[in-house]
Amino acid sequence: MRDFDGSNAGLPRRRLLQAGGATLALPLLWRRTLAQEAGAGLYDLKTFGNARLLHMTDTHAQLRPVLFREPSVNIGIATMQGRPPHLVGDAFLKRFGIAPGSREAYAFTYLDFEDGAKRYGRLGGFAHLKSLVTRLRSEAPGGQAVLVDGGDLWQGSGLANARKGADMVEAANLLGIEAMTGHWEFTYGQEGLRANLDRFKGEFLAQNVFLTEEAAFNESPAFDSASGRVFKPATIKAFGDRRVAIIGQAFPYVPIAHPKRFTPDWTFGIRDAELQALVDDLRAKEKVDAVVLLSHNGMDVDLKLASRVAGIDLILGGHTHDAVPEPVAVTNARGKTLVSNAGSNGKFLAVVDLDLAPGSLRGIRYRLLPVFADLLKPDAEMEALIASLDAPHSAEFGRTLATAEGLLYRRGNFTGSMDHLLCDALRGQLDAQISLSPGFRWGPSTLAGGSITAADVLAQTATTYSEVYVQSMTGEQIRSIMEDVCDNLFNPDPYYQQGGDMVRVGGLSYRCEPGAASGKRISNLTLTEGGSLDPAKTYKVAGWASVNPQEGKPVWEVLEAHLGHTGKATLSADKPVEVDGVAGNPGYGGAA
């Protein structure tokens, strides 16, 4: 990947951005030479500036390299249509100047995914990340770089679920993460979170988590009892005589998206006003040279926040799993803020080189590097740690359950073949007419012909509230649930979006018009067994991951039993969704 540092004035596709009067130099993604196609020089970065930040996010406890198919459907509506991150496939390649068929086309898009996987292999893995981080630190100005994590680090595997995230704390410590914020980390409960933080060598930052009134009255633990802030809101990192403030922004909707019982003493939110006051304080009193927000809001939310809160130079974003090669510049009352998002599953590492001047950010160079396992020698110490963490569970998690008859993937606005399989399992094993599965964005992909192990099943299902349920619902209740989730996904105001994808359905098909008014996006609800969904009729519905306590078995047992019947992951012929009103939308790749 060739860099752009503002000095190559004669080269094409020059991109210069201003933030607070500073010239921000962004990278160019060039069509690949044969040497670059083979991976040569991908991690050879030119020196720039006087400070380096490294950013990873949403690894979802994937300690080993993975395959992860990027979405073919990531629809933007209203003002977000046609803007990053809502670009897929050819539109994405064209926008960022990436050559079709290249390593980066494979890493950043769904195009020719299976061929790319066979050609370029897996990405991520903490042993490979460790090698890359060590190299990038050694090459940074003064041999120093600060590694930060945007959350969703501790959840997403059977091992993490069994250890309540403690395995990921050990890996994070060895990797050298100095600051992080959170989302799924909160689903281990207040005590579980604090137990992990006691072992974490870095800092957990969250300016937007406060005690409830009752918890404050009862003098529950808090970083600052006067304000009620539960966690440290920000940290300041020194780079020679320059200083960078890093503010943490945890997922703002934890008690809504997850069971409230996990965080009964804490209240969340975006907290624009509190954030603005904190930014102002850091600049006026601490005299920092730059302000960075380490966010788990999701990219659309961050883009709106950047227009409302002034004085932030860069947002290092996560939550929505969007891998965006270049930050987006957003204008606000004091200049511009750059907004980035660094993908998921350990596939990417963002390298942010800052040119700091007294009291200001003079320039920036941002690179989102795909972490190709075949190009990076794994770190021996991290490999040994991962092996030791896996050892007590290897027999259980290593069991082969089935063979994938087709590509299994999850990520996409409406459906994925892995979710299709889960919906089939729920209907078949629980004898239900209709099944519902949450639109989670985590979970690696499996190629056709690949083995499915117990660990693979857990990587799609392992949460602290994965119990299944079977209950009666009227057709109107089902439609209402679907409309509600759809509004969360496609609300034109990003502050009303929570970042997940559409609820997956089995035994039912429907039509969706993302740009329609709230409550009118879902139509043509039709049962697979025949006939329209009757609003007044009652149906037997199976699902999992309810925010209400359930008594059923964990969903991974249901999926394992389903796979055990034939030893093959075969999908039903259900065609759950037809999407309307998206012709020409560059976030729609033609298949839901």
N, C-alpha and C positions, 0 to 999 in steps of 0.2 A: 504494500500500500504506500503510495507516494504521499508525502506531506506537503502542506502549504503553509508557509510561515510568513507570508506577506512580502517575501523578497523576490518571488518569481513572477515579476510583473508581466513578462512576455508570454506566460503560459495561459492556456485556455481555461474557461470556467472559473475565473477568479471570484472568490466570495469573501467580501469584507463586510463585517457587521460592526455597528457602533453600540456600545453600552456605557452610558454615563460619560460619553465623550471619548472613550477608549476604542481603538481599532481592534477588533477581534478577528483573528485569523483562523479560518476553519479549513479542514482538510478537503482535498479533492479525491474522489474515487475515480481512478482511470481505468480504461479498458486494459485488460491484462496482457503483458508480454508472456511468452512461453515460460520464462524463468519465474515470473510472478504466479503463473498458473500452477506451477509445481510447488509454490509456497515459499520460494526463495525470497528473503528480504521482508517478509510480511511483518516481522517484529523488529526490524531495524528502523528505529525512529530517530529523526534528527533532534538535536538539542534545541530547546526553545524555553525562554523565560527563566525564572528563578524559583519556581515551586511546582511540585507535581502532586496531584491527587489521583488515586486509583479507585474506581467505583465498580462494585458488583452488586447485584440485587436479584431477589426472587430465585435463588438456587434451589429452593424447596428440598433441601437435605440430600441432594444428589451428589454423593461423594465420589462416584465413579463417572467416567465419560458416558454421555447419552446420545441417543438420536431424538430430536425434537422437531417436528414439522411445524413451521410457522403457518399462520392462518391463510386460507384462501378467501375468507370473508371477514373483513374488519371495517364495517360500514360507518362512515361519518355522515351525519345529517346536518341540516341547517348550516351554520357557519363553519362546521368542521368538515364538510364534504370536500374531498379532494386535497385535504391538508394532512401532513403527518400528524398522528401516526396512522391515519385511515387510508393507507395505500397498500395494495397487495400486488403480487405478481409482476407483470410487465410494467405497470404503472410505477411500482416501487423502483424497479431497475432503471427506468427512464429518469425518474426524479433525482436519483442519487448517482447516476452515471455508472452503474455496475454492469459489467458484461454478462450477457446470458451464458449459462453453462459454467461460469467461473466458480471458484471456491466461495466467493462472497455471495454470489447469487444463490448458491445452495444454503449458506448459513442464514441469509436474511429473508428468503422467500420459500414458498411451498413448491415452486416450479421444479419439475423433474426431480422431486424429492427422493424417490427410491433409487433412481440412477445416481444421483449425487451422493446418497448415503453409501452406495457400493464403491463409489469412486474416491470419496474424501473421508468417509468414516465418521466416527463419533466426535463430539465436541465436549469441552468442559472436563470435569473431574478435578478434585482438589489437589491431587498430586501434580497434575499438569498446570493447574492454576498457580500452585506454589512455585514451580520453576519459572513461570512467566513473571509472577510478582517479584520474585527475587531478582531477576534480570532487570526489570523495569525500575526497581528501587536502586540498584547499583548504578544505573545509567542516569538517574535523576540528578539535578543540581545539588551538589553537596552530598550525593549518595543517599538522599533522604526523599521518601515519598510516603504519603499518608494513605492507607487503605481503609475505605469505608464501605459499609454494607447497608443496603436500603431496606432490609427486612425480608420476611419469608425465608429465613435462613434455617430455622430449626424444624420445619414441618415438611412432610412430603414423601417420607419413606417408612417402611415397616420398622427399620432400626430406630429412626428418630421417634416414632410413636412409642416403641417399647421402652426407650430410654428417656422419654419426655424431653427430647431435645438436648440431653446432656452430651451425646456423641458429637453433635454439631458445635457445641461450645468448645470441646477439645480440639476439633479441627479448625475452628475459627481462631483459637489461641495460637496454634502452630502456624496458621497462615499469616497471622499478624494483623488481624482486623482491629483497628484502633477506635472505631466508633461505628455504631449501628442504630437503627430505629426498628420498629416492629409492626407486625400485623398478626400472622398466624401464631407468633410467639405467645400472644395473649391467650390462646386457646388451651394452654397448659394450666391456666388459672393463675390467680395472683401469687399464691405460694410457690407454684411451680416456676413461674417466671422469675421471681426473686431468688429462688434457689439456684437457677442457672446463672443469673447475673452475679451472684456471689462468686461463681467460678470463672466468669468471663473476665479476661484481662483488659478488655477495652472499656469504652463508655457507652451506655445505653442512653440515647437522647430522644426526648419527646416533649416539645414545647406545648403540645395540645392535649395533654392528658392531665386532668384535675380530679381532686377528691370530690365526691358528692357532698352535699350539705351535711347529710347525716354522718358520713365518714369523717368529715372535718370536725364536726361537733364531738365525735368520739375519739379525736386525736389519732386517727389512723396514720400509719407511716407515710411520709412524703418528703421529697427532696427539699421543698420549701413550704413549711407549714403556714407561713403568712399569706402566700398567694394561693396555696392549695395545689401547686404543681407537684405531681407525683414523682416525676423524673427530672434529671438535669436537662435543661432546655437546649443548651449549646455548649460547645467547647471551642477553645482558641488554640490553633496550631501555629507554631513559629517555624519560619523558614529563613534562617539567618536573622536579619533585622526586620523582616517583613512578617505580618501576621494575618492569618485567615480564620475567620469565624465560621464554624460549621453548626448549623441549627438542625435539630431533629424534628421531623414531622411524621408521627405515627399514623397508621390508617385511621381516618376520622370516624368510621362507622362501625367500629368493633362490636358494640352492644346491639347493633341492628342486624349485621350480617352473621353474627354468631350468637350462641346462647348467652344471655345476660348473666347467667349464674357464674360464668368464668371471671367476670370483672365487676362484682356487685358494688365495690366501693369507688369505682372510677367512672368519670364521664369524659367523653371524647368530643371531637368536632374539628372543623377546619381552623377556626379561631383566627380569622384574619386580623382582628383588632389587636389581639395579644401578640401575634406574630409581628405586626408593624411596629408595635412598641418595643419589642425585643430587638428588631433590626436597628431601630433608631438608637436604642441604648448602646448596642455594640459599636455603632459608628461614632456616637458622640462621646461616650465615656471610655470605651476600651480602645478607641482609635485604631480599629482594625483596618487593614488595607483592602480586604475583600470579604464579602459575605456569601456563603454557600448554603443552600437549603438541601438537606438530605431527606428526601420525601418519599412517603409511601401513599401518596394521594391517588395516583393514576395520572396519566399524561394529560388528558383533557382537563381534569381538575387543576393540575399545575399550570396549564396555559391560562386558565381564567385567573387563578391566584396571582400569577405574574403580572397581570394587568391591574390588579387591585392593590397589591402590596409593593411598595417602591423600596429601592435600596438593596435588593438582592441581585447579585451579579449572575449567579448560575444556580439552577435547580437540577440536582442529580436525582432523577425520578425513578420510581418503580411502581409495582402493583399490577399494572395492566399488561405486563410482559411484552411491551412494545420494544423491538430492537430498531432504533432509529439512528442511522449513521451520523447525522448532523443535528446539533441543537437547533431549536426554533427560537428566533428572536421575537420577544413580545414587548411592545411599547407601554410604558406606564408613566406616572407623574414625574419621575426623576430620570428617565432615560429608557434603557432597555434591559430586560432580563433574558438570559438564555435558558431554555427549557430542554432537558434531555431525558432519555429513558433508555436503560441499558439491558433490555431483554430478560431472559430467564434461564433457569436450569444450568447455570454455570457456563452457558455457551459463549458469553461475551465478557470482556473486561474493558471498561472505559478508562482511557488515559487522558488526563486533563492537565495540560501544562499551562501555567499562569505566568504572565509577566507582570509582577507587582511593583508599583511605585508607591511612594508615601501617600497613604490615604486613598489609593485608587487602583483599579485593575486596568493596566495599560494594554494588555493583549492576552489572547487565549488561543490555544490549539487543542482541539478535541478529536480523539480517535476512538472509535468503538471497535475493538479488536476481536474477531472470532477466535475462540480458543480451540484450535484444531489439535486433537490428541496425537495425530500422526506427525505433527511438526514440533512437538514439545516433549523433551525427555522428562518422564515423571520424576518428581522429587522422592528420593529414597526414604527419607524420614517420614514424609506424609504417607507414602505407600505402606510403610510399616504400621503407622497408626491406624490407617483404614483397615488393614488386615486384622489387627488386634481387636478393633471395634466389631468387625464382622464375625469373628471366630465363634463367639457363643451362640450365634443365630444362624450359622451357615447351613446346618443340616435342615433346619425348618424353612428358611427363606430360599434355599437353593433348590427345593423340589420343583421338578418340571411338571406342569399341569396340563399343558395343551400346546398345540401348534397353531399359529396364526394363519388362516387361509387367505387373508388379504391384509393390506396395510392397516394397522390400528393406530389411530391418533386421536387427540382430544380437541386441540385448540381451534376455535372458529366460532363466529357469533351464534350459530343456530344448532349445529350438531357436529359430531365427530364419530368415527367408526367405533372408538373405544366406548363412548357414551351409549351408542347404539347397542353394543354388546351388553353393557350394564343394564339397560332398559329391558332387553330380552331376558336377562337373568332374573330380574325382579318379577317380571310377569310370569315367567315359567316356573320359577321356584316357589313363588308365593301365591300362585293361582289367581292373579289379578287381571282385570280387563285392561287397565291403564297403568303405566308406570311413569314416575317422574324422577329425574336425576339432576342434581344441581349443576349449573354451568361453571364448574371450576376450571381454571386455566392451567393448572399444574398437571403433570403426568407425562412421562416420556412416551415416545412412539416405538412401535414394533413393526419390523418389515414382514411382508408376506413370507411364509415359510419359517419364520423365526420361532424359537421356543418361548413359551410364556411360563415364567416361574412364579412361585408364591411371592417373591420379592417384587416382581412386575405387577402383580395384582395389587399388592399393598401400595405400590407407588402411584396407583390410581385412586386409592380408596382410604388410605390410613389417616384418620383424624381422631380427635378425642370425642367425637359425637357421630360416629358412623353407623349407629344402630338403624336397622330397617323398621318400617312401620307398614301396616296395612289398615286402611280405614275407608269408610264410606264418604264419598263426596258427590254433591250434585254436579250436573254439567255446568251450571252457572258458577259454582265455586272453582271448578277447574279452569274455566275461562278467565275468571277474575284473577287467579294466581298467575296465569300466563300473561295477562295484560299488565299486572303489577311488575313482574320481572322484566317484561319488554320495556316498560316505561323507565325502569332503572337503567337499562342498557341504552335506550335511544332518546332519553329526555334531552331536549335541546339546551337545557341549562346544565352544564357539567357538574355543578354542585349537587344535583339530584341524581347523579350517577354513582354507583358503588363499585363498578369495575369488573363484575363478573360477566359471563356470557348468558345467553338465553337458557332457561330451564329445558332440559332434554326430555322428550316424551316418547313413550312406547305405546303401541296399540291405538295410536291417534295420529292423524295428520291435520295440518292447518295451513292457512295462508297468513303471511305477515307482510304488512306495509310499514317499514320502519319510520317513514316520514309522516305518517298519519297522526292525527291528534291522539292525545292520551285517552286510553279506553276504547279506541277504535282501530287499533293496529292488527288485532287478531280476528280472523273470520274463517269460514268454511271448515269448521271443526268436524272431522269425519272419523268414525271408528274404523279400525282395520277390519273388524269382523263384519262391517257393513252398517250403513245408515249414519245419519248425522247425530252429533252429540246433542242430547236433549237437555236443555237448561234445567228442567224440573225433575229429571230422572236421577236416581242415585246409582253410582258406579263404585266398584271395588278398585281402589287405587293403592299401589305399592310405591314406596319411595325410601329415601334415606337422607341422613344429615339434616334432620329437622332441628330448628332452634328450640323446640319443646322437648322435654325428656321423653325417651322412648324405651320400651322394654325388649325390643327385638334383638336378634343376633347381629353382629357386625356384618356390613354389606360384603366384606371380602370373603366371608364364609359362603354367602349366597352365590357370589360370582365363581368361587372355586367349585362349588357343587355343580353349577351350571356347566362349567368347562369339563368337569369330570365325566359327564355322560358320554361324550364322544371322543374326548381328548383333542378336539379341534375347536377353534374359535370361529364359528360359522354364524354369520349375521342373518337375521330374518329379512324378508323382502320389504319391510316397512319403508315408506318414503315420507318422513315426518313433516317436511315443510316446503312450501313454495313461497318465494320472496317476490313481492311486487314493488314497483316504483323505484327500482335500482338500476335501470338501464343507463349505462354510461357512468355509473358511479365507480370511481377507481378503487374503492374499497370492496368491491364485489367481484370475485374471480370466476363467477359463473356456476359455482356449486356450493350449496349451503353446508 
